[in-house]
């Protein structure tokens, strides 16, 4: 399975956000950890304002 993420490496406008592909083999969770599947996520305007 292929995973994707949106990541920011520096403060700035929304243009600094990078859409990246993450390798599918991320390994099993360690002791005391769980893996959750996230189908969708939202980003509110006020949250993106912190990137400006």
Backbone as JSON Lines, residues from 0, in Angstrom:
{"i":0,"aa":"X","n":[0.84,-1.18,0.0],"ca":[0.0,0.0,0.0],"c":[0.89,1.24,0.0]}
{"i":1,"aa":"X","n":[0.46,2.24,-0.71],"ca":[1.2,3.5,-0.76],"c":[0.5,4.53,0.09]}
{"i":2,"aa":"X","n":[1.25,5.24,0.88],"ca":[0.72,6.29,1.75],"c":[1.15,7.65,1.23]}
{"i":3,"aa":"X","n":[0.37,8.66,1.54],"ca":[0.71,10.03,1.16],"c":[0.58,10.94,2.37]}
{"i":4,"aa":"X","n":[1.3,12.02,2.34],"ca":[1.2,13.01,3.41],"c":[1.41,14.4,2.82]}
{"i":5,"aa":"X","n":[0.91,15.38,3.54],"ca":[1.18,16.78,3.22],"c":[2.01,17.29,4.38]}
{"i":6,"aa":"X","n":[3.16,17.85,4.06],"ca":[4.1,18.24,5.11],"c":[4.65,19.63,4.82]}
{"i":7,"aa":"X","n":[4.92,20.38,5.89],"ca":[5.57,21.68,5.76],"c":[6.93,21.59,6.44]}
{"i":8,"aa":"X","n":[7.93,22.11,5.78],"ca":[9.3,22.08,6.31],"c":[9.75,23.45,6.78]}
{"i":9,"aa":"X","n":[8.95,24.47,6.49],"ca":[9.29,25.84,6.86],"c":[8.02,26.66,6.94]}
{"i":10,"aa":"X","n":[8.02,27.72,7.72],"ca":[6.86,28.6,7.75],"c":[6.71,29.32,6.41]}
{"i":11,"aa":"X","n":[5.49,29.68,6.08],"ca":[5.27,30.42,4.84],"c":[3.85,30.25,4.33]}
{"i":12,"aa":"X","n":[3.65,30.65,3.13],"ca":[2.34,30.56,2.48],"c":[2.0,29.09,2.22]}
{"i":13,"aa":"X","n":[0.74,28.8,1.88],"ca":[0.37,27.41,1.59],"c":[1.24,26.76,0.51]}
{"i":14,"aa":"X","n":[1.93,27.55,-0.29],"ca":[2.79,26.99,-1.33],"c":[3.96,26.18,-0.75]}
{"i":15,"aa":"X","n":[4.28,26.35,0.54],"ca":[5.39,25.6,1.13],"c":[4.96,24.18,1.52]}
{"i":16,"aa":"X","n":[3.66,23.89,1.47],"ca":[3.18,22.55,1.78],"c":[3.58,21.6,0.65]}
{"i":17,"aa":"X","n":[4.09,20.43,1.0],"ca":[4.55,19.45,0.02],"c":[3.72,18.17,0.13]}
{"i":18,"aa":"X","n":[3.22,17.69,-1.0],"ca":[2.49,16.42,-1.08],"c":[3.53,15.35,-1.38]}
{"i":19,"aa":"X","n":[3.68,14.39,-0.47],"ca":[4.74,13.41,-0.59],"c":[4.19,11.98,-0.56]}
{"i":20,"aa":"X","n":[4.88,11.1,-1.22],"ca":[4.58,9.68,-1.16],"c":[5.47,9.06,-0.09]}
{"i":21,"aa":"X","n":[4.88,8.23,0.75],"ca":[5.61,7.57,1.84],"c":[5.69,6.09,1.51]}
{"i":22,"aa":"X","n":[6.83,5.44,1.71],"ca":[6.93,4.01,1.44],"c":[5.85,3.23,2.19]}
{"i":23,"aa":"X","n":[5.31,2.21,1.55],"ca":[4.23,1.43,2.13],"c":[4.66,0.54,3.28]}
{"i":24,"aa":"X","n":[5.92,0.16,3.34],"ca":[6.4,-0.73,4.4],"c":[6.87,0.09,5.59]}
{"i":25,"aa":"X","n":[5.94,0.41,6.47],"ca":[6.29,1.25,7.62],"c":[6.52,0.42,8.88]}
{"i":26,"aa":"X","n":[6.44,-0.9,8.77],"ca":[6.71,-1.77,9.9],"c":[5.53,-1.91,10.84]}
{"i":27,"aa":"X","n":[5.67,-2.83,11.75],"ca":[4.61,-3.09,12.74],"c":[4.75,-2.12,13.91]}
{"i":28,"aa":"X","n":[3.63,-1.81,14.57],"ca":[3.72,-0.96,15.77],"c":[4.56,-1.64,16.86]}
{"i":29,"aa":"X","n":[5.24,-0.83,17.63],"ca":[6.04,-1.35,18.73],"c":[5.2,-1.6,19.97]}
{"i":30,"aa":"X","n":[5.81,-2.08,21.03],"ca":[5.08,-2.33,22.27],"c":[4.42,-1.04,22.78]}
{"i":31,"aa":"X","n":[3.15,-1.12,23.14],"ca":[2.43,0.04,23.66],"c":[1.97,1.01,22.58]}
{"i":32,"aa":"X","n":[2.15,0.66,21.3],"ca":[1.74,1.53,20.19],"c":[0.6,0.88,19.42]}
{"i":33,"aa":"X","n":[-0.16,1.71,18.72],"ca":[-1.22,1.22,17.84],"c":[-1.1,1.91,16.5]}
{"i":34,"aa":"X","n":[-1.66,1.31,15.47],"ca":[-1.71,1.94,14.15],"c":[-3.18,2.23,13.85]}
{"i":35,"aa":"X","n":[-3.44,3.45,13.43],"ca":[-4.79,3.87,13.09],"c":[-4.85,4.18,11.6]}
{"i":36,"aa":"X","n":[-5.98,3.87,10.99],"ca":[-6.19,4.22,9.59],"c":[-7.01,5.5,9.55]}
{"i":37,"aa":"X","n":[-6.51,6.47,8.85],"ca":[-7.22,7.75,8.71],"c":[-7.66,7.87,7.26]}
{"i":38,"aa":"X","n":[-8.96,7.91,7.06],"ca":[-9.52,7.96,5.71],"c":[-9.49,9.37,5.14]}
{"i":39,"aa":"X","n":[-9.67,10.37,5.98],"ca":[-9.72,11.75,5.51],"c":[-9.31,12.67,6.65]}
{"i":40,"aa":"X","n":[-8.85,13.84,6.3],"ca":[-8.48,14.85,7.29],"c":[-8.88,16.22,6.75]}
{"i":41,"aa":"X","n":[-9.16,17.12,7.64],"ca":[-9.53,18.47,7.23],"c":[-8.52,19.49,7.72]}
{"i":42,"aa":"X","n":[-8.46,20.58,7.03],"ca":[-7.6,21.69,7.42],"c":[-8.44,22.95,7.37]}
{"i":43,"aa":"X","n":[-8.67,23.54,8.51],"ca":[-9.45,24.77,8.58],"c":[-8.6,25.98,8.2]}
{"i":44,"aa":"X","n":[-9.26,27.03,7.75],"ca":[-8.53,28.23,7.36],"c":[-7.66,28.74,8.49]}
{"i":45,"aa":"X","n":[-8.18,28.78,9.7],"ca":[-7.42,29.35,10.83],"c":[-6.16,28.51,11.09]}
{"i":46,"aa":"X","n":[-6.22,27.2,10.83],"ca":[-5.03,26.35,10.99],"c":[-4.01,26.65,9.91]}
{"i":47,"aa":"X","n":[-4.47,26.91,8.71],"ca":[-3.53,27.22,7.64],"c":[-2.97,28.63,7.79]}
{"i":48,"aa":"X","n":[-3.67,29.49,8.56],"ca":[-3.17,30.85,8.76],"c":[-1.84,30.84,9.51]}
{"i":49,"aa":"X","n":[-1.62,29.8,10.31],"ca":[-0.34,29.67,11.01],"c":[0.81,29.43,10.06]}
{"i":50,"aa":"X","n":[0.52,29.02,8.84],"ca":[1.56,28.78,7.84],"c":[1.98,30.06,7.14]}
{"i":51,"aa":"X","n":[1.2,31.13,7.3],"ca":[1.48,32.37,6.59],"c":[2.58,33.16,7.27]}
